[in-house]
Amino acid sequence: MKRSGLIIVLTAGLALGASRSLAEETVRITPLGSHDGEFCSRDRALVLEDPNGTRILYDAGRTVAGPDDSRLGDIDVILVSHMHGDHVGDQRIRETNAGTCASPDTSVGTLPQSNTVDIAVKKQARIVTGSEMPAFFAAKLKAAGANPGNSVLVRFGGEREEGGVKIATVPAVHSNGVSPSFLTGPLAEHLKAAGVGASVGPPTGYILTFSNGLVIYLSGDTGITAEQQLVVNEHYGAELVVMNIGDTFTTGPKEAAYVINDLVQPKAVIASHANEPATTGGKVQEGTRTALFRDSVNVPVHVPLSGRTMAFNGAANCVSGCD
């Protein structure tokens, strides 16, 4: 073989080896719910870990037991889809397995700062949000004696890289008012008396591109949107989706199945925000929204059992931790 041909073969071999190595690296996703090994009514929170070690907390909500929750570990980035209490955390659990899966004990108050801000301060994490949310979180961080510069913005159409993970926001159709309970002073009293919240712009979904090439769409609370096809599918090419299915307040199981089957068309989906005790003994209960969603979707549906880490390669295949 000529030397030039040998170089081409060796180069191609190295490239193939590198691509295989990259594909074998996994993104680890760990649900942090209220009850170990179950998917329960208030469960929202996920920790997503890049192969390079960057750790992202998504919608801490009420089922993370504050910044000292032993399940958290290091957190580099926190994402918040919108300002409703069950996502930003107006209260929280004291410990796991308190109360029931249907009605977990979330009696620890976190107002006016929020569970999200408490975690960000202790972990020295950056809060990455869209809309007008960054200014709100910057003020909260400053009030807590932390660096307000750790609240950063990424608007629709833009992208920010944090720890080797690319983060973009995409539209969600929902509401995004800040409850007066998160505020202090006369403004809080006036808003409370009027029965309204302070607007911080539209809610968001997120597109995360990890270092192994995996692209994940985090839907947040949303209805069906045209952007799920035009932006999430056709532009970003999301291959794994975390889809909220709780109905009434967000897409229901049938609507969410349409989003998956016809609009985003990913390779796999993780059910989220079901607003029900979806499992018993880690098995999905028949007759639940989660079961209906699972049975209506054309791709593998993974159920986020609290504390059980799922690992996904760059092609969105679950290689461990999934049923």
N, C-alpha and C positions, 0 to 999 in steps of 0.2 A: 504493500500500500504506500502511495506517495505520502510525503510528510504533510502536505496540505490536507489530504484526505484524513490522515490520522488526527490532525488538529481539530478538524470539523467533527469527527466521531467523538473525540474526547470532550470537546466543548458541549456537544449535544448530550453526551452522557452526564456531564456535570450538571447541565441545566435540568435534565430529567430527574436526576437525583435530588436537586434542590427543590424542584416542584413537588416531588413525592414527600420530602421531609416537611415542607410547608403544609401540605395537605394533612399530614399526620398530626400536626400540632392542633390542639383543641382549645375552644372557648368553653370555659366551665361556667355553668349557670346554676346557682343555688337559690331556691325559693326560701324566704324567711317568713313563714306563716305562724299562726297562733298555736297550732298543735302539731307535734312532731309526726312526720310520716303521713300527714293528711292534707287535703286541699279544702280549706274552710271558708266561711262566709266573708271574713274581712281581709283575706289574703290578697296582697298586692305586691309586696316587696320582692325584688330579685337582686342578687349580686351576680354581676357578669364579670368574669376574669379573663383578660386577654392572655394568650400564650406567653407574652413578655412580662406578666405579673401585674399589669395595671388592673385595678379593681374598681368597678362602677356599681353604685347602689342606685336602683331605679324605684321611685315611688315608695319611700320608706313606710309611709302610712302609719297604721296603729299597731302592727304586729312585730315591729322591731322593738325590743325592750331597751330603748334608749341607746346612748353611745357606748355603754358598758356591756351590751349584749355580746356574749362570748362568740356568737355565730358570725359577727360582723368581720372580725379581723381588721386588717388595714383597709381603709377606703380612700381612694384617690379622687374620685369624682362622684358627685350626686346629681341625678337627673330628676326633675319634677315635671310631670305632664301638665298639671294644673293645680290650682290652689284650694281645692275642696279638702275638707278635713280628713277624709279617709285616704287621701293621697299624700298630703304634706305632713299630716300627723297632728291633729288637735288634741289627741290623747293617745295612750299606748298601753300595751301590756306591761305588767311588772315582771312576769316570767312566762315561759311557754307552758302550755297545757292547763292554764287556769281558765275556769269557765268551761263552756262546751264549744264544740266545733261550730255549732249554729250561732252561739252567742258567747264569744270569748270575753274574758274579763279585761277590758281596756280602761280601767278606772284611774290610771295614773295621768294626771293633767300635765299638759305641755304648753299651755297658753301663757303669755302671748307669743312665745318664741317659736314653737313648733318642734316636733320630733326631728324633722329634717335639719333645722338650724342647730339644735343641740348636738346632733351627730356630726355635723360639719365642723362645729367649733372644736369638739374633742378630737376628731380625726384630722383636723387641719385640711379638710377636703375642699375642693373647688365645686361650687354649685353652678352647673351649666344649664341655662334655661333660655327660652325664647320670649317673644312678646315684650311686655313691660315688667315681667317678673324679676329680672336681675336687680332693678333698683330696689324693689321690696326686700329681697334677700340681702342686698348690700347693707341696707339700713338695719336689718336684724342682726347681721354679723357685727356691725359696728356697735350696736347696743350691748352685745354680749362680750365686747372687748376683743373681738377677733378682727381679722383683716377684711374690710369690705371689698377689697380688690379680688377676693376669692369668689365673688359672685360675678360670673361672666356671661356674656350674651352670644347666642348664635341665632340669627334670624332666618326665616324661610328663604331658601335659595342660597344660603351661605353654608360654610363648613368650618369647623374648628377641630384642631387635633389636640388631644389630651393624652399624654403618655403613650403615643403611638396608635391610639384609636381615633378614627375620624368620626366626628359627631355632626349631624345635620338635623334640623327640625323640619317637620312637614305638617300641613294643616290637619287639625282635628275639628270636628263639629260638636260642640258641647258648650257649657258655660264656664266662666273662669273668674267669678267674683271672690274677693277676699272677705270672709266673714268679719264683722266688727270685733269678734272675740280675739282676733289676732292683732288688733290695734289698741292703742291707748290714747287717753286724752279726749278732748271735746269732740273730735271727728268721730271717734268710735261711738260715743253716746248719740250723736246726731244720726249716724247711719243705723244704729240699732233701733232708735225711735222711729225712723222712717221705714224700717223693715227691708233695707237694701244693703248690699255689700259694695265694696270699692272695686271697680273694674281694673284688671291688670292686662287687658288685651285678650286675644283669642288663646284658647288652649293649644297644646301641641302634641304631636307624635314625634318620635325620634327615628333616625336612621343611623345605625352604628356600623362602621366598617372596621373589622378587626385585622390584626396583622397577619393572620393566616388566610385572609381573603373572604372570610364569612361576612355577609351583609345581613343585619337583623333589623327588622321593622318593629318598633314598640308602638302599638296603636294608641295608647292612652285611652281616655274615655272619648268615644267618637261614634257618630253614625256612619252611614255609607257615604263616601265622598268620591268624586271623580278623580281626585289626586291619587287615590289608592291604585288606580290603573296607570294614569299618565305619569305620575312622579315616582311612587314607590316601586311599581313594577317596571315600567318602561325606561325610566331614567336611572334609578338606583339598582334595579335588579335584585331586590330583597329575596333571599332564599329561605330565611327562617323568620317567622312572625310570632310575636307575643300579642295575642288577640283578646281584647276584653269582650266578654260575652254575657254580661249580667242582665241585659234587658232593662226597659224603662228608662234607666239613666245612661245607657250606652247601647251598642248593638246587642240584640238578642242572639240566641244561638243560630236561628235560621238566617238572620241578616249577616251575622259574622261568617257563616258558612258561604254565603254568596260572595262576600269580600274575598275569602280565601280561594274559592273554586273559580271565580270568574274575573276578579279584578287583579289581585296581587299574584296569584298563582305561584306560591312558593313551593319549596320542596318539603317543608314540614312546618308545624305550628305548635305553639305552646298555649294552651287555654289559660285565661287569666280573668280576675275580677268577676267571678261567677255569682257572687252574692248568695251563696248557698253552702250548706255542708255537703260538698260534692262527693266525698269519699267516706268509706268506713273500712278501717283496716288497710288503708291505702288502695282500695278498689273502688272504682267509680260506681255510685249507686244508680241503678236503672230508674228512669223517670225523671232524672235531674236535667237541668239545662246543659250541664257538662256532657252527659250521655247523649243528648240530642245533637249537640254540636259535633261530638266525636263521630256519630253515625251519619252525619250529613256532609262531612268533609272528605275530599278525595285524596288527601295526603296524610301521612302519619300525624296523629294528634298526641302530644305528650302532656301529661297531667303534672302540674308543679307540686309535688309532694314536699312539704316543708322539711328542710334539712337534707334532702336527697339531691346531690349534685349530678347534673346531667352534663355530659361532655359532647361537644359537636365539632366535627372537623370542618375544613373550609368548604366542603360541598353540602353542608347542613345535615349530614348524617349523624345521628346520635350513636356514639360508639361506646358509651357506658352510662349507667344510671337511669336508663329509660326502660319502661315495660315493653 
